[in-house]
Amino acid sequence: MTTMFRNYVKIAIRSLLKNKLYSGINVFGLALGMACSLLIGLWVKDELRYDRFLPNADAICFVRVNFPDPNTGIIGTNFVTPGPLQEAIAKDVPEVAAVTKINYGPEYLIKVTGGLLGEKTAKEKGHFATADFFGVFDLPALYGDPKAALAQPDKIIITRKLAEKYFPNGLALGKTLQLDNDKFYTVGAVIEDLPTNSTLQFDWLANWKVQGQGMKKWGNNGFQTFVRLKPKTTLSQAEAAMKGIYPHFAGKNFESGLPNLQPITDLHLYGDYKNGKSVGGRIAYVRVFSIVALFILLIACINFMNLATARSSTRAKEVGVRKVVGAMRSSLVGQFLSESVMTSLLAAILALTLVWFVLPTFNTVFEKQLTLDLAEPALWLIILALVIMTGFLSGSYPALFLSLLQPIKILKGRLQFGPGLWAGKASLAPGLVGVEPLARHVRLPD
């Protein structure tokens, strides 16, 4: 078995080297298809992993509020929540381990003055948050204690990017920032930058106590609320416990409000709501692009198959001679499939190289942080499956087609090669290659 496989590989390499132009066209065509599919696959993977970097991500939920219209009965769902909802959940829902809210608003102006830095002013995206923010989101700290810093109204937490932007060597701890030309803050902690596949995006956090009294009004829907459920607590259990919040705390004008929990891992992909329920969102793009990736790969395989079969005239004598000397059909099929898999392997290597060079530009255009981690075992398993699947899919028809040729007709020169390789039902294939004259097949005379 090992000897036979070794012979397959040797003959496949010899055949590829003997027909360099043909092999190069096939390898490059497959590589382009694989590279496009791999880039789309990396994008899809990134979309599906939104917010999954968070510790205990499955326990973190985004709070929406459903309000039925008394006239139509249609349920509307608010993306933002009233200010007092966070305190009401903390008091009345024991199923919740921690709850926090942040403001939903514009970027603020930050001014830095000091020492050799001179004066720097820029708008930076950030949030005012309640003290339990890091009880819900356990984000990694680089310097200082984020939980303790956020509990103090004169402290600010910034990201690594902001620290390196405004302070030499990123040494920001204890330094002063002026926020919105108003209040001065001391940097109490520096946290790691948030990845691009995070729903929350900010560069600073400050304590909510500096804000006004609007957060105490149930009619002021300008906040985003997040909760972390206790272990073994289900979404339905927590929602059931929240049913009485509006009648109990909000009063008659708002008692029809019903908090609705959405896992934060679903927030990015399932953000569209209709009549009080999630009806999809960006997941539609993920599905479409997944189909596009498979379609591109399928076209590349069909083009390879078409070109391989169009070259049948040059392989017919080889098949006839090998059959005369006793080659079995199974060995011929194995040989042609091994050549196809070898071509697919070379295409995969070229595709990885193309993706490696294109990825920085792709990340810039689509504002992503996609990486091609060659040390990840899952990547090599995907590449191996892609090589085998593409090789067998691409080489199946040529292998079966050529192995069926009758040696006596080949050697006597009684084979005709005419147009219409994929006549009838499969007539689409020549169009996929784009070069009709290449599509020729073996046809016996009447």
C-alpha positions in Angstrom: 0.0 0.0 0.0 2.8 2.4 0.9 4.7 1.5 -2.3 1.7 2.1 -4.4 1.0 5.5 -2.8 4.7 6.4 -3.2 4.4 5.6 -6.9 1.3 7.7 -7.3 3.1 10.7 -5.8 6.2 10.2 -8.0 4.1 9.9 -11.2 2.0 12.9 -10.1 5.0 15.1 -9.6 6.5 14.0 -12.9 3.3 14.8 -14.7 3.0 18.2 -13.1 6.6 19.1 -14.0 6.2 17.8 -17.5 3.3 20.2 -18.2 4.4 23.3 -16.4 2.1 25.8 -18.1 -1.0 23.6 -17.7 -0.1 22.9 -14.1 0.6 26.5 -13.4 -2.8 27.6 -14.7 -4.5 24.9 -12.6 -2.6 25.7 -9.4 -3.1 29.5 -9.8 -6.8 29.1 -10.6 -7.4 26.9 -7.6 -5.2 29.1 -5.3 -7.3 32.2 -6.2 -10.5 30.3 -5.3 -9.0 29.0 -2.1 -7.6 32.3 -1.1 -10.9 34.1 -1.6 -12.8 31.4 0.3 -10.2 31.5 3.2 -10.4 35.3 3.5 -14.2 35.1 3.7 -13.9 32.2 6.2 -11.7 34.3 8.4 -14.2 37.1 8.3 -17.1 34.8 9.1 -15.2 33.3 12.0 -14.5 36.8 13.4 -18.2 37.7 13.1 -19.3 34.5 14.9 -16.9 35.1 17.7 -18.1 38.6 18.6 -17.8 39.2 22.4 -16.7 35.7 23.1 -13.3 36.9 24.3 -15.1 38.1 27.5 -14.7 35.9 30.6 -18.0 34.3 31.4 -19.4 35.7 28.2 -22.3 33.2 28.3 -23.6 34.8 31.5 -23.5 38.4 30.3 -26.8 39.8 28.9 -27.8 43.0 27.3 -31.1 44.5 28.6 -33.8 45.7 26.3 -37.3 46.8 27.2 -40.5 45.7 25.4 -43.4 48.1 25.3 -46.7 46.9 23.8 -48.7 49.5 21.8 -52.2 49.7 23.5 -53.8 50.6 20.2 -52.2 48.1 17.8 -50.9 45.4 20.2 -47.6 45.6 18.4 -44.6 45.2 20.7 -41.8 47.7 20.4 -38.3 47.0 21.7 -36.0 49.7 23.0 -32.3 49.5 22.4 -31.7 52.0 25.3 -33.2 51.8 28.8 -34.2 54.2 31.5 -31.7 55.4 34.1 -33.3 53.8 37.3 -33.6 50.3 35.7 -30.1 49.3 36.8 -30.8 50.1 40.5 -34.2 48.4 40.3 -32.6 45.2 38.9 -29.9 45.2 41.6 -32.5 45.5 44.3 -35.2 43.2 43.0 -33.7 40.4 41.0 -31.6 38.0 43.0 -30.8 35.9 39.9 -28.4 38.7 38.8 -24.9 38.7 40.1 -23.9 42.2 38.9 -25.6 44.9 36.8 -24.2 48.1 35.3 -25.2 50.9 32.9 -23.3 53.2 30.6 -24.3 56.4 28.8 -25.3 56.1 25.2 -23.9 59.2 23.6 -21.2 61.1 21.6 -17.4 61.2 21.9 -16.0 63.6 24.5 -13.1 66.0 24.2 -10.0 65.0 26.2 -7.2 67.5 27.0 -3.8 66.5 28.2 -1.3 69.1 29.6 2.0 68.4 31.2 5.8 68.4 31.0 7.5 67.7 27.7 4.2 66.6 26.2 2.9 70.1 25.7 -0.8 70.2 25.2 -2.8 67.6 23.3 -6.5 67.8 22.7 -8.7 65.3 20.8 -12.1 63.6 20.8 -11.9 60.2 22.3 -14.7 57.6 22.6 -15.6 56.7 26.2 -18.4 56.1 28.6 -19.6 57.1 32.0 -20.4 53.8 33.9 -21.7 52.7 37.3 -19.2 51.3 39.7 -20.1 47.6 39.0 -19.0 47.8 35.4 -16.0 45.6 36.0 -18.2 43.2 38.0 -20.0 42.5 34.7 -17.1 42.9 32.3 -14.0 41.3 33.7 -11.5 43.1 31.4 -7.8 42.5 31.8 -5.9 45.3 33.6 -2.4 46.4 32.7 -1.8 48.9 35.5 -3.8 49.7 38.6 -7.1 48.4 39.9 -10.0 49.2 37.5 -12.7 48.3 40.0 -11.3 50.5 42.7 -10.6 53.3 40.2 -14.2 53.3 38.8 -15.6 53.6 42.3 -14.0 57.0 42.7 -15.5 60.0 40.9 -12.1 61.7 40.3 -10.5 58.7 38.6 -10.5 57.6 35.0 -9.7 54.3 33.4 -8.1 54.4 29.9 -7.0 51.8 27.4 -3.4 50.9 26.3 -4.0 52.8 23.0 -4.9 56.0 24.8 -2.0 55.7 27.3 0.5 55.2 24.5 -1.0 58.1 22.5 -0.8 60.7 25.2 2.0 59.6 27.6 5.6 58.6 26.9 6.0 54.9 26.9 2.4 54.5 28.0 3.2 55.4 31.6 -0.2 57.0 32.3 -0.9 55.9 35.9 -1.3 58.9 38.2 -1.3 61.4 35.3 -4.0 63.9 34.8 -6.6 64.2 32.0 -9.1 67.0 31.5 -12.5 65.7 30.1 -14.6 67.9 27.9 -12.9 71.1 29.1 -14.6 70.6 32.4 -13.4 68.2 35.0 -9.9 66.9 35.8 -9.3 63.2 36.3 -6.4 61.1 37.6 -5.7 58.0 35.6 -6.4 55.2 38.1 -6.0 52.2 35.8 -4.9 51.2 32.3 -6.7 48.3 30.7 -6.0 46.3 27.5 -7.4 47.5 24.2 -10.7 46.0 23.2 -10.6 43.8 20.1 -12.5 44.9 17.0 -14.9 42.0 17.5 -16.2 43.6 20.7 -19.6 45.2 20.8 -18.5 47.6 23.4 -15.9 50.0 22.0 -14.3 52.7 24.2 -11.0 54.2 25.2 -11.9 55.6 28.6 -14.4 55.0 31.5 -15.3 57.4 34.3 -17.6 57.1 37.3 -21.3 57.9 36.7 -21.7 60.1 39.8 -20.4 63.1 37.9 -23.5 63.1 35.7 -26.8 64.9 36.4 -30.1 63.7 37.9 -31.6 62.6 34.5 -30.5 59.1 35.3 -33.2 58.9 38.0 -36.1 59.4 35.6 -37.9 56.4 34.1 -38.8 58.4 31.0 -35.2 59.1 30.2 -34.2 56.3 27.9 -30.5 57.2 27.2 -28.7 54.4 28.8 -27.4 50.9 28.0 -27.8 48.3 30.7 -25.9 45.0 31.1 -26.2 42.2 33.6 -24.2 39.2 34.6 -26.3 36.2 35.7 -25.5 34.0 38.6 -24.1 30.5 37.8 -26.8 28.0 36.7 -29.3 30.8 36.2 -31.1 30.6 32.9 -32.3 33.5 30.7 -35.9 32.6 31.2 -35.5 32.5 35.0 -34.0 36.0 35.1 -36.6 37.4 32.7 -39.4 36.0 34.9 -37.9 37.6 37.9 -37.9 41.0 36.1 -41.6 41.0 35.2 -42.6 43.0 38.3 -39.9 45.7 38.0 -41.9 48.3 36.1 -45.2 48.0 38.1 -43.2 48.1 41.3 -40.7 50.9 40.6 -41.8 52.9 37.5 -45.3 53.9 38.3 -48.5 53.8 36.2 -47.2 55.6 33.2 -44.6 52.9 32.5 -45.9 49.8 34.2 -46.4 48.0 30.8 -42.6 47.9 30.3 -41.1 44.4 30.3 -37.3 43.9 30.5 -36.0 41.5 27.8 -32.5 39.9 28.1 -30.3 39.1 25.1 -27.0 37.2 25.5 -24.2 39.5 24.6 -22.8 36.9 22.3 -26.0 37.4 20.2 -26.0 41.1 20.3 -23.9 41.7 17.2 -25.5 39.1 14.9 -29.1 39.2 16.1 -29.7 42.9 16.7 -32.9 43.3 14.7 -36.1 43.0 16.7 -39.7 42.8 15.5 -42.8 42.6 17.8 -40.7 42.0 20.8 -38.5 39.1 19.4 -35.2 38.9 17.7 -35.6 38.4 13.9 -32.0 38.4 12.8 -29.5 41.1 11.8 -25.9 40.7 10.6 -26.3 37.0 10.7 -27.9 37.3 7.3 -24.6 38.7 5.9 -22.7 35.8 7.6 -24.9 33.3 5.9 -24.7 35.0 2.5 -20.9 35.3 2.5 -20.6 31.7 3.7 -22.5 30.6 0.6 -20.4 32.9 -1.6 -17.2 31.3 -0.2 -18.5 27.8 -1.0 -19.7 29.0 -4.5 -16.3 30.5 -5.3 -14.5 27.3 -4.3 -17.0 25.2 -6.3 -16.4 27.3 -9.4 -12.6 26.9 -9.0 -13.1 23.1 -8.8 -15.3 23.0 -11.9 -12.8 25.1 -13.8 -10.1 22.7 -12.8 -12.3 19.7 -13.8 -13.1 21.3 -17.1 -9.4 22.0 -18.0 -8.4 18.5 -16.9 -11.0 16.9 -19.1 -10.2 19.2 -22.0 -6.6 17.8 -21.9 -7.9 14.3 -22.2 -6.6 14.0 -25.8 -3.0 14.2 -24.5 -3.6 11.7 -21.8 -5.5 9.1 -23.9 -2.5 7.3 -25.3 -1.0 7.1 -21.8 -4.2 5.5 -20.5 -4.3 3.1 -23.4 -0.7 1.9 -22.9 -1.1 1.5 -19.2 -4.3 -0.5 -19.7 -2.6 -2.8 -22.3 0.3 -3.6 -19.8 -2.3 -4.6 -17.2 -3.2 -1.4 -15.3 -6.6 -1.8 -13.5 -9.2 0.9 -13.7 -8.9 1.5 -9.9 -5.2 2.2 -10.2 -5.8 4.7 -13.0 -8.5 6.4 -10.9 -6.1 6.5 -8.0 -3.4 8.0 -10.2 -5.5 10.8 -11.6 -6.9 11.6 -8.1 -3.4 11.8 -6.7 -2.4 14.3 -9.3 -5.5 16.3 -8.5 -4.8 16.2 -4.8 -1.1 17.2 -5.5 -2.3 20.2 -7.5 -4.7 21.1 -4.7 -1.9 20.9 -2.2 0.3 23.3 -4.2 -2.7 25.6 -4.7 -3.4 25.6 -0.9 0.3 26.6 -0.2 0.0 29.4 -2.8 -3.4 30.4 -1.3 -1.9 30.7 2.2 0.8 32.9 0.8 -1.7 35.1 -1.0 -3.8 35.5 2.1 -0.7 36.3 4.2 0.1 39.3 1.9 -3.4 40.5 1.4 -4.6 40.3 5.0 -3.2 43.6 6.2 -5.0 45.5 3.4 -8.1 43.5 4.0 -8.0 44.4 7.7 -7.6 48.1 6.9 -10.5 48.2 4.4 -12.9 46.2 6.7 -11.6 47.5 10.0 -10.8 44.1 11.3 -8.0 42.4 13.2 -8.0 39.1 11.4 -4.9 36.9 11.8 -3.6 33.9 10.0 -2.3 31.9 13.0 -0.2 29.1 11.5 0.3 27.7 15.0 -3.4 27.0 15.3 -4.1 23.2 14.8 -7.7 24.0 13.7 -6.3 26.0 10.7 -4.3 23.1 9.5 -7.2 20.7 9.9 -9.3 23.1 7.7 -6.5 23.3 5.1 -6.1 19.5 5.1 -9.9 19.0 4.6 -9.9 21.7 1.9 -7.1 20.1 0.0 -8.6 16.6 0.2 -12.2 17.9 -0.6 -11.0 20.1 -3.5 -8.6 17.5 -4.9 -11.3 14.7 -5.0 -14.0 17.0 -6.2 -11.8 18.5 -8.9 -10.3 15.2 -10.0 -13.3 12.9 -9.8 -14.8 13.5 -13.2 -11.5 13.5 -15.2 -10.4 10.3 -13.3 -13.6 8.4 -14.0 -13.8 9.7 -17.6 -10.3 8.8 -18.6 -10.3 5.5 -16.9 -13.3 4.4 -19.0 -11.5 4.8 -22.3 -11.1 1.6 -24.3 -7.4 0.8 -25.1 -8.0 -0.8 -28.4 -9.8 2.2 -29.8 -7.2 4.5 -28.4 -4.2 2.6 -29.9 -5.9 2.1 -33.3 -6.6 5.9 -33.5 -10.3 5.5 -33.7 -11.1 8.2 -31.1 -12.5 11.6 -32.3 -12.1 14.7 -30.3 -14.9 17.2 -31.0 -16.6 20.1 -29.3 -19.1 19.8 -26.6 -17.3 18.1 -23.7 -20.2 18.6 -21.4 -23.0 18.4 -23.9 -26.6 18.4 -22.7 -27.3 18.8 -19.0 -23.7 19.8 -18.0 -23.3 22.4 -20.7 -22.6 25.1 -18.1 -19.1 24.0 -17.5 -17.4 25.4 -20.6 -18.8 28.8 -19.7 -17.2 28.5 -16.2 -13.8 28.0 -17.8 -14.4 30.9 -20.2 -12.6 29.3 -23.1 -14.9 27.2 -25.3 -12.2 25.8 -27.6 -10.6 24.0 -24.6 -13.8 22.0 -24.0 -13.3 18.9 -26.1 -14.2 15.3 -25.3 -13.6 11.9 -26.5 -16.3 10.6 -28.8 -16.6 7.3 -30.7 -17.6 7.4 -34.4 -21.0 6.1 -35.3 
